[in-house]
């Protein structure tokens, strides 16, 4: 059910324009200032038609196929837009764009007598016609008998820039307003000053758009040299944008690795400071037989690892590099594999016909009223952290929040995320020492129920689960878990064990990673298991074997169907 106001989308778009004018007026060019002023003066039907088209996939639209209940006269609404040049009925159109506008039967009529037939897919029809129609032309020339015009939206790029400036990203769109109006997504209210904005300068906006275009070109198969040159031109003094550039370079390097283009992969990784680029560069040096360079970089990483993941990977590389260079065996203490091996238990079960995930089979096998078991994976510890530290996560720091549709701070993935909020996190975590943490978490659970958060899984964290967790997990254990989470939020939000077992009468618990036959522990899971074992946090790995061959495929559950969409897409 859509909002009752028939021009709801127009109202929301105007809100965004007003927001941009208030916060970004100093960054707008004359054409953008003119758009804001001219849009406000348009008749409402023309405004509505413009926004309707901007919210759809374009840029071409057949006038005769447009129908909106609140816009009675589509041609009349379009007239002012055509006069302003925001719509264009005479713009050249290429064959691919023409194909996007028409169905296959329509194209067969349009190209009657051409070497195409109804048995072909549209892609094959286009392939057959392309050599014969390489010059773009107006829609009227393509289809002289057309009953109506085809309009091209000419302000799409301008409004994409507005969308970027408002949201601070291009993965959110104008539908966020509608989803909020419907109550599908609800957001924390964070105080926003008039100066709250994602970009400091117009150059920042241009840099973001250039990086976005570079990433899109990578996906489309653009030449690597061109992409590397484009990324090199996108340097910025803005740390947030530099991190985005480093990530694009990492993606270019990965694409080169897949193509076994080691020289260009090395070039991309050498320019990238994104986490993971260094250990990938070491691996590329190995492929290039530059073992001395690989060893030098590995030793530098070993001396000052950027993360637990890098330390883990380098510990595996060093023995191989030592062998390749004819050196003595390197110490493998960093891997601490024996600690994980000691956590193993084996269990033989009958396969369940009702569940396809081994985690659920084991959960049901163990579960009882006296010892309840829950499948939580990454949800439980993250949610407890998010509830206890809600005020720190949603603190209105500069550069963290700049529009009302944010499910978390924009700098969540920044290396200094925790450091910038250190006093706030310290205050939240101090509740674990003074005994007030249970009440703080319960109160936040009640007050913030359903609000978007990068940590809280509302669909998983039920009241019974929360009550058991607060009663059975000691504050000291939570402190240790949260400490590692804060060391690297992006990397350490995942890899938690699958199940949590509770013994309420004894006020104790255990975390359990579950593995089906043939499954192996992932690196991030190993890191959490090692940490828990070292910190005396009760954890084990249960390897399940089947007494009889299951009738269907037994899989591992790897994600929560009911986890908030925002949790999955917030930091793309």
Secondary structure in CASP SS format (residue, H / E / C, confidence):
PFRMAT SS
TARGET T0000
AUTHOR 0000-0000-0000
METHOD secondary structure of the structure
MODEL  1
X C 1.00
X C 1.00
X C 1.00
X C 1.00
X C 1.00
X C 1.00
X C 1.00
X H 1.00
X H 1.00
X H 1.00
X H 1.00
X H 1.00
X H 1.00
X H 1.00
X H 1.00
X H 1.00
X H 1.00
X H 1.00
X H 1.00
X H 1.00
X H 1.00
X H 1.00
X H 1.00
X H 1.00
X H 1.00
X H 1.00
X H 1.00
X C 1.00
X C 1.00
X H 1.00
X H 1.00
X H 1.00
X H 1.00
X H 1.00
X H 1.00
X H 1.00
X H 1.00
X H 1.00
X H 1.00
X H 1.00
X H 1.00
X C 1.00
X C 1.00
X H 1.00
X H 1.00
X H 1.00
X H 1.00
X H 1.00
X H 1.00
X H 1.00
X H 1.00
X H 1.00
X H 1.00
X H 1.00
X C 1.00
X C 1.00
X C 1.00
X C 1.00
X C 1.00
X E 1.00
X E 1.00
X E 1.00
X H 1.00
X H 1.00
X H 1.00
X C 1.00
X C 1.00
X E 1.00
X C 1.00
X C 1.00
X E 1.00
X C 1.00
X C 1.00
X H 1.00
X H 1.00
X H 1.00
X H 1.00
X H 1.00
X H 1.00
X H 1.00
X H 1.00
X H 1.00
X H 1.00
X H 1.00
X C 1.00
X C 1.00
X E 1.00
X E 1.00
X C 1.00
X C 1.00
X C 1.00
X C 1.00
X E 1.00
X C 1.00
X H 1.00
X H 1.00
X H 1.00
X H 1.00
X H 1.00
X H 1.00
X H 1.00
X C 1.00
X C 1.00
X H 1.00
X H 1.00
X H 1.00
X H 1.00
X H 1.00
X H 1.00
X H 1.00
X C 1.00
X C 1.00
X C 1.00
X C 1.00
X C 1.00
X C 1.00
X C 1.00
X C 1.00
X C 1.00
X C 1.00
X C 1.00
X H 1.00
X H 1.00
X H 1.00
X H 1.00
X H 1.00
X H 1.00
X H 1.00
X H 1.00
X H 1.00
X C 1.00
X C 1.00
X C 1.00
X C 1.00
X C 1.00
X C 1.00
X E 1.00
X C 1.00
X H 1.00
X H 1.00
X H 1.00
X H 1.00
X C 1.00
X C 1.00
X C 1.00
X C 1.00
X C 1.00
X C 1.00
X C 1.00
X E 1.00
X E 1.00
X E 1.00
X E 1.00
X C 1.00
X C 1.00
X H 1.00
X H 1.00
X H 1.00
X H 1.00
X H 1.00
X H 1.00
X H 1.00
X H 1.00
X H 1.00
X H 1.00
X H 1.00
X H 1.00
X C 1.00
X C 1.00
X C 1.00
X C 1.00
X C 1.00
X C 1.00
X C 1.00
X H 1.00
X H 1.00
X H 1.00
X H 1.00
X H 1.00
X H 1.00
X H 1.00
X C 1.00
X C 1.00
X C 1.00
X C 1.00
X E 1.00
X C 1.00
X C 1.00
X C 1.00
X C 1.00
X C 1.00
X C 1.00
X C 1.00
X C 1.00
X C 1.00
X C 1.00
X C 1.00
X C 1.00
X C 1.00
X C 1.00
X C 1.00
X H 1.00
X H 1.00
X H 1.00
X H 1.00
X H 1.00
X H 1.00
X H 1.00
X H 1.00
X H 1.00
X H 1.00
X H 1.00
X H 1.00
X H 1.00
X H 1.00
X H 1.00
X H 1.00
X H 1.00
X H 1.00
X C 1.00
X C 1.00
X C 1.00
X C 1.00
X H 1.00
X H 1.00
X H 1.00
X H 1.00
X H 1.00
X H 1.00
X H 1.00
X H 1.00
X H 1.00
X C 1.00
X C 1.00
X C 1.00
X C 1.00
X C 1.00
X C 1.00
X H 1.00
X H 1.00
X H 1.00
X H 1.00
X H 1.00
X H 1.00
X H 1.00
X H 1.00
X H 1.00
X H 1.00
X H 1.00
X H 1.00
X H 1.00
X H 1.00
X H 1.00
X H 1.00
X H 1.00
X H 1.00
X H 1.00
X H 1.00
X C 1.00
X C 1.00
X C 1.00
X H 1.00
X H 1.00
X H 1.00
X H 1.00
X H 1.00
X H 1.00
X H 1.00
X H 1.00
X H 1.00
X H 1.00
X C 1.00
X C 1.00
X C 1.00
X C 1.00
X C 1.00
X H 1.00
X H 1.00
X H 1.00
X H 1.00
X H 1.00
X H 1.00
X H 1.00
X H 1.00
X H 1.00
X H 1.00
X H 1.00
X C 1.00
X C 1.00
X C 1.00
X H 1.00
X H 1.00
X H 1.00
X H 1.00
X H 1.00
X H 1.00
X H 1.00
X H 1.00
X H 1.00
X H 1.00
X H 1.00
X H 1.00
X H 1.00
X C 1.00
X C 1.00
X C 1.00
X C 1.00
X H 1.00
X H 1.00
X H 1.00
X H 1.00
X H 1.00
X H 1.00
X H 1.00
X H 1.00
X H 1.00
X H 1.00
X H 1.00
X H 1.00
X H 1.00
X H 1.00
X H 1.00
X H 1.00
X H 1.00
X C 1.00
X C 1.00
X C 1.00
X C 1.00
X C 1.00
X C 1.00
X C 1.00
X C 1.00
X H 1.00
X H 1.00
X H 1.00
X C 1.00
X H 1.00
X H 1.00
X H 1.00
X H 1.00
X H 1.00
X C 1.00
X C 1.00
X E 1.00
X E 1.00
X E 1.00
X E 1.00
X E 1.00
X E 1.00
X C 1.00
X C 1.00
X C 1.00
X C 1.00
X C 1.00
X C 1.00
X C 1.00
X E 1.00
X H 1.00
X H 1.00
X H 1.00
X H 1.00
X H 1.00
X H 1.00
X H 1.00
X H 1.00
X H 1.00
X C 1.00
X C 1.00
X C 1.00
X C 1.00
X C 1.00
X C 1.00
X E 1.00
X E 1.00
X E 1.00
X C 1.00
X C 1.00
X C 1.00
X H 1.00
X H 1.00
X H 1.00
X H 1.00
X H 1.00
X H 1.00
X H 1.00
X H 1.00
X H 1.00
X H 1.00
X C 1.00
X H 1.00
X H 1.00
X H 1.00
X H 1.00
X C 1.00
X C 1.00
X C 1.00
X C 1.00
X C 1.00
X C 1.00
X C 1.00
X C 1.00
X C 1.00
X C 1.00
X C 1.00
X C 1.00
X C 1.00
X C 1.00
X C 1.00
X C 1.00
X C 1.00
X C 1.00
X C 1.00
X C 1.00
X C 1.00
X C 1.00
X C 1.00
X H 1.00
X H 1.00
X H 1.00
X H 1.00
X C 1.00
X H 1.00
X H 1.00
X H 1.00
X H 1.00
X H 1.00
X H 1.00
X H 1.00
X H 1.00
X C 1.00
X H 1.00
X H 1.00
X H 1.00
X H 1.00
X C 1.00
X C 1.00
X H 1.00
X H 1.00
X H 1.00
X H 1.00
X H 1.00
X H 1.00
X H 1.00
X H 1.00
X H 1.00
X H 1.00
X H 1.00
X C 1.00
X C 1.00
X C 1.00
X E 1.00
X C 1.00
X C 1.00
X C 1.00
X C 1.00
X C 1.00
X C 1.00
X C 1.00
X C 1.00
X C 1.00
X C 1.00
X C 1.00
X H 1.00
X H 1.00
X H 1.00
X H 1.00
X H 1.00
X H 1.00
X H 1.00
X H 1.00
X H 1.00
X H 1.00
X C 1.00
X C 1.00
X H 1.00
X H 1.00
X H 1.00
X H 1.00
X H 1.00
X H 1.00
X H 1.00
X H 1.00
X H 1.00
X H 1.00
X H 1.00
X H 1.00
X H 1.00
X C 1.00
X H 1.00
X H 1.00
X H 1.00
X H 1.00
X C 1.00
X C 1.00
X C 1.00
X C 1.00
X C 1.00
X C 1.00
X E 1.00
X E 1.00
X E 1.00
X E 1.00
X E 1.00
X H 1.00
X H 1.00
X H 1.00
X C 1.00
X E 1.00
X E 1.00
X E 1.00
X E 1.00
X E 1.00
X E 1.00
X E 1.00
X E 1.00
X C 1.00
X C 1.00
X C 1.00
X C 1.00
X C 1.00
X C 1.00
X C 1.00
X H 1.00
X H 1.00
X H 1.00
X H 1.00
X H 1.00
X H 1.00
X H 1.00
X H 1.00
X H 1.00
X H 1.00
X H 1.00
X H 1.00
X C 1.00
X C 1.00
X C 1.00
X C 1.00
X E 1.00
X E 1.00
X E 1.00
X E 1.00
X E 1.00
X E 1.00
X E 1.00
X E 1.00
X C 1.00
X C 1.00
X C 1.00
X C 1.00
X C 1.00
X C 1.00
X C 1.00
X C 1.00
X E 1.00
X C 1.00
X C 1.00
X C 1.00
X C 1.00
X C 1.00
X C 1.00
X C 1.00
X C 1.00
X C 1.00
X H 1.00
X H 1.00
X H 1.00
X H 1.00
X H 1.00
X C 1.00
X C 1.00
X C 1.00
END
